[in-house]
């Protein structure tokens, strides 16, 4: 692997794979944020509203709350 061109090509392949994985993670965060009701409306430039996805920590906390609620069972009927 002393060929500089081959090394550069390998590095470019790794970077492309890294970028694809980052995009997949961003898509997953966005989907989970929508499904868990965690989308945040924030003020943006020129008076526009931007939508921000939740952080990993917020997503995990929401899943934990759902898990705990499921373990507790259904609420008693009145």
JOURPE-V92366 format. One record per residue. N is the residue number from 1. RES is the residue in one small letter. SS is DSSP state (h for helix, s for strand, l for the rest). NEAR is the number of other C-alpha atoms within 10 Angstrom. D_CENTER is the distance of its C-alpha to the mean C-alpha in whole Angstrom. Layout:
# JOURPE-V92366
n=N res=RES ss=SS near=NEAR d_center=D_CENTER
n=N res=RES ss=SS near=NEAR d_center=D_CENTER
This chain:
# JOURPE-V92366
n=1 res=x ss=l near=6 d_center=36
n=2 res=x ss=l near=6 d_center=39
n=3 res=x ss=l near=7 d_center=38
n=4 res=x ss=h near=9 d_center=36
n=5 res=x ss=h near=10 d_center=35
n=6 res=x ss=h near=11 d_center=34
n=7 res=x ss=h near=12 d_center=32
n=8 res=x ss=h near=11 d_center=30
n=9 res=x ss=h near=11 d_center=29
n=10 res=x ss=h near=12 d_center=28
n=11 res=x ss=h near=12 d_center=26
n=12 res=x ss=h near=12 d_center=24
n=13 res=x ss=h near=12 d_center=23
n=14 res=x ss=h near=12 d_center=21
n=15 res=x ss=h near=12 d_center=20
n=16 res=x ss=h near=12 d_center=19
n=17 res=x ss=h near=12 d_center=17
n=18 res=x ss=h near=12 d_center=15
n=19 res=x ss=h near=12 d_center=14
n=20 res=x ss=h near=12 d_center=14
n=21 res=x ss=h near=12 d_center=11
n=22 res=x ss=h near=12 d_center=9
n=23 res=x ss=h near=12 d_center=9
n=24 res=x ss=h near=12 d_center=8
n=25 res=x ss=h near=12 d_center=5
n=26 res=x ss=h near=13 d_center=4
n=27 res=x ss=h near=13 d_center=6
n=28 res=x ss=h near=12 d_center=5
n=29 res=x ss=h near=17 d_center=2
n=30 res=x ss=h near=19 d_center=5
n=31 res=x ss=h near=15 d_center=7
n=32 res=x ss=h near=20 d_center=7
n=33 res=x ss=h near=21 d_center=7
n=34 res=x ss=h near=14 d_center=10
n=35 res=x ss=h near=10 d_center=12
n=36 res=x ss=l near=15 d_center=12
n=37 res=x ss=l near=13 d_center=13
n=38 res=x ss=l near=18 d_center=11
n=39 res=x ss=l near=17 d_center=11
n=40 res=x ss=s near=14 d_center=13
n=41 res=x ss=s near=11 d_center=16
n=42 res=x ss=s near=10 d_center=17
n=43 res=x ss=s near=11 d_center=21
n=44 res=x ss=l near=10 d_center=20
n=45 res=x ss=h near=7 d_center=23
n=46 res=x ss=h near=6 d_center=26
n=47 res=x ss=h near=7 d_center=26
n=48 res=x ss=l near=9 d_center=23
n=49 res=x ss=s near=12 d_center=20
n=50 res=x ss=s near=13 d_center=16
n=51 res=x ss=s near=13 d_center=13
n=52 res=x ss=s near=13 d_center=11
n=53 res=x ss=l near=21 d_center=7
n=54 res=x ss=l near=19 d_center=7
n=55 res=x ss=l near=13 d_center=7
n=56 res=x ss=h near=12 d_center=6
n=57 res=x ss=h near=9 d_center=10
n=58 res=x ss=h near=14 d_center=10
n=59 res=x ss=h near=18 d_center=8
n=60 res=x ss=h near=13 d_center=11
n=61 res=x ss=h near=12 d_center=13
n=62 res=x ss=h near=17 d_center=13
n=63 res=x ss=h near=14 d_center=13
n=64 res=x ss=h near=12 d_center=16
n=65 res=x ss=h near=12 d_center=18
n=66 res=x ss=h near=13 d_center=18
n=67 res=x ss=h near=11 d_center=19
n=68 res=x ss=h near=11 d_center=22
n=69 res=x ss=h near=12 d_center=23
n=70 res=x ss=h near=10 d_center=23
n=71 res=x ss=h near=9 d_center=25
n=72 res=x ss=h near=9 d_center=28
n=73 res=x ss=l near=8 d_center=28
n=74 res=x ss=l near=8 d_center=29
n=75 res=x ss=l near=7 d_center=31
n=76 res=x ss=l near=5 d_center=35
n=77 res=x ss=l near=4 d_center=36
n=78 res=x ss=l near=3 d_center=39
